[in-house]
Amino acid sequence: MPTRNAIRIVPADPARPVTPQRKRFNSLVRQIEQARQGLVAWQDNIALFAQAHAQLQVPMLQGLQALRRRWAFALDAAPARKGWTRDQRQTPQALACDAAGELLHTDGDDAQL
């Protein structure tokens, strides 16, 4: 693990008045320390976020993918019904092709598509 070169800050002499530059420097040092603490808290929560993502969002995304797959097949079957003109059949066919293309792009191992 690399060593960290830290700046050692010598405490000011209490008898001397604090200059505006020193006040600004002290303020910046406090801000750096707060940012470091925020970064540590952020890094500690990354694992919790990944766990919550796996438990909540992954099943929802899988369900969405299944619904999109059903939608693509429904669009594919729609023009087979009677009463559609040639122009009316082209719209669901084009939508079905687009939906199937997106599904194949995200889940390319679906042989039925």
Secondary structure as GFF3:
##gff-version 3
##sequence-region A 1 113
A	DSSP	alpha_helix	20	52	.	.	.	ID=ss1
A	DSSP	pi_helix	53	57	.	.	.	ID=ss2
A	DSSP	alpha_helix	58	77	.	.	.	ID=ss3
A	DSSP	three_ten_helix	78	80	.	.	.	ID=ss4
A	DSSP	alpha_helix	86	106	.	.	.	ID=ss5
###
